[in-house]
């Protein structure tokens, strides 16, 4: 694309963002008594519990990630988000049975027992659209928040060979056992959104549910020597705490603007 058109596209995007989320000089409001627009960076942690077919593969897991929130003066929210999933509760632990002895030992290339550990690894991205209902809180920018979103879910079993000495798990061979799975996802959430009158305490805490419509992306599973192309329903329930760092400025007389 020519440089001219790239600059025009950037100018259009900047104009839309400023028009949609910005304040002009006559629209300055105090956060204590009026709804204001907010742009905020979010850092999140959470605890996840799997249901559906995901619950047959993993147990509880941790979650951490970040987001970028845009809140309008009418308390509508749009928020791109990404969260990393990690855990060590792997229920589908028979994937290495073909290379395991009758005494449940995996032998490395030196003829000694090897130590192999399984972990859960994955991530979820989403774009959420929501609404803050000003029922509770110290100002009208706080309240119960409901959200809907669409995104992408990915997860796999991480196989960690502590000694890196098992030939069957070297290089790309390990991918034949890891159940790499991904697909589109939907999400729904409800929680409490808080914006402090003094800018220091800004957070969201709530329950979020993700439904992933996923498939195994490996051509074949080495333990079964079969392909697995069926559509899965992977459900993840998250208890989420998100801490925000608003990027609004403060003028004299406690006025806020962008």
N, C-alpha and C positions, 0 to 999 in steps of 0.2 A: 504494500500500500504506500503511495507517495507520501512524503513528509507533510505536505499541505493538508491532506485529508486526515492524517493522524492527529495533527494539531486541532483541526476543526472538531473531530470527534471528542478530543479531550476537553475542549472549550464547552461543547454541548453538555457533556457529563457534569462538568463543574457547575455550569449554570443551573442544571436540574437539581443538583444537590443543594446549592445555595438557596434556590427558590423554594425548595420543598422543606428544608430544615432550618433555614436561616431566619434571623430576626432583623428587622430594620430598626432605625433609631426611634421610631414612634411605637414600636411594639415591645419595648423592654419591660419586663415584668419581674416581680420578686417571686422567688420559688416558694416562699412561705404562704402566699395567698393566691397564686395563679399557676396554671399549668404552663410549662415552658418546654421548648424543644431541647433535646439533649443528645449529644453524641458522646459515647462512652466506650472505653475498652474494658472488656470483662475477662477475668481469670477465674476458672472454675475447678472445683473438685467434687467428687461424688462417689456414691456406692451403687453398684449395679447388680441387679438380680435377673438372671435369664429365665425365660419361659419359652414354650413351644419347642421346636427342634433344637434351638440354641441351649435350652436347659438340659438336653440329653448329652450335650458335649462339654459344657462348662458349668461351674458353680459361681459363687459370688466373685465379683471383680471390682477393682478400683477404676477410677476415671479421672482424667485431668485434661484441661484444654483451655481454649480461649474463644472470645467472640468480639464482635464489633456491633454495638447497639445504636440504632437511630430511633429516637422517640420524638414524635410530633407534639405540637401544642394540644392536640386533641387526644393525647395519651395512646395513640397507636404506636406499635412497635414493629420494626423489621430488624432482624438480627441474624447475620451469617455466623455460623458456629462450627468449631471442630473440636472433638474430644477423642483422646487416646484411651483405649481399653487395655488393662493389664491385670493378670491374675495368675495364680498357680493351682487352681482347682480344675483339673482336667478329668472329666468323667470318661471320655472316649479314649481310654488308655490301652486298648488292645491293638493299636495300629502297628506296633513293632513285633507282634507275635510271630510272624514268619522268620524273624532273625533271632528269636529267643529260644533258649534251650528248654528241655523238659523241666529243668529246675529253676525256670524263670530268670535266667541269666543271659546277658548279651556278652559274647566274647569279642574282644578287640583283636587287632592284627598281631599282637604279641602273645595271644593265647590267655590273657588275663581277663577277669570280669570287668566290664565297663560300667561306668555310672552315667545313666541317661535320665534327664529330668524334663518334664513337660511343663509348658507355660501357655497361658492364653495371651494372644496379642491381636490388636485390631484397632479400628477407629470408626467414628461416625461423623459425617459432616451433614449439616442441615442449614436451610434458610427458613427461619421462623417468622411468622406474622402473628401479632397478638394485640391485645387490648388490656390496658390497666383500668380497672374499675375502682374509682376513688371512694371506697367504703371505709377504709381504716388508714391510719397513718398520720404523721404530723403535718402533712400538706397535701394538696390535691394531685401531686405527682406520684403519690404512693397509693398502694391498694392491691386488690386481688388481680393477678395477671393470668389470663388464659391465652394459650398459643396453639397454633397449628403449623406444621411445617412439612417439607419434603427434603430428602437428602439421599445419602449413600452410606451403606454399611459394609464393612469389610472385617473379616477375622480369620485366624488360622491357629493351628497348634504349633508353637515353637518347640522344636526338638533340640535340646542342648546336650551334646556329647561332651562331657567335661574334659576328656582327654584328647578329643578330636582324633581318635584312633580306630573308629569303626568304619571299614571300607564301604559298607552298605549305606552309610549316611554322609558320605563325602560329596561335596559339590552339589550338582543338580539332583543327585539321587535322593537327597533329603526332602526335596519338594514332592516326591511321590507319596509321602506319608503325612504331609502337614495339613491336609484338608482345607486348603486355601479357598475361601468362600467370600462372595461379594454380591451386591445388588442394590437396587433402589430401596428406599425406606420412607415411611411416613412417621410423623411424630405428633403427639398431643401432650400438652402440659398445663398444669395449674399450680399456682404458688403465690407468694407474697413478694411484691416489688417495693423496695424502700429507697427513697432519696432523701438524704439528710438536709435540714435547713441550713446547715453549716458546711456542707460539701464533704465531710470527712467519712461518713458512714453511708455507703451506698451498696446495696446487695439485693440478691434474689435468692429465695429458698423455695423449693417446690418439688413436685413429683412429675417426671416426664416419662412417657412411654414411646418406644420406637418399635415399629413393625418392619422388619427387613424381608423383602421378597428376593431371596438370594439363591445362588447356585454354586456348586463346587466348580472351580475354574481349572482344575487339573485334568489333563486328558485321561489319566488313569490313576487309580489308587493302587500302590504297589502291594499292599497287604491283602487285598481282595482280587487283584488283577482284573478289575472291572472298572468301567467308567461310571460316573454318577452324575447324571444330567437332570435329576428331578428338581423341581422348584421347591424351595424350602420356605418355611415361615419362622423366622428368627425374631423373637420378641425380647426386648430389653427394658426393664423398669429401672429408672434412675432416681435416686434421691440426690438432688443437686443443690450445691451452694455456689453462687456466682457473685464475685466481688467486683464492683465497677469503679473505674477511674474516669469520672466525667471530664470532658474537655471544654467546659464552658469557662468563661472568664467572669470576673466580678468587677463592677465599676463602683465608684463612690455611691453612698446612700443605699448600699445593698441591692443594686440592680444587676441583673444577669443578662448577658447577650451573647450572640455569636457573631 
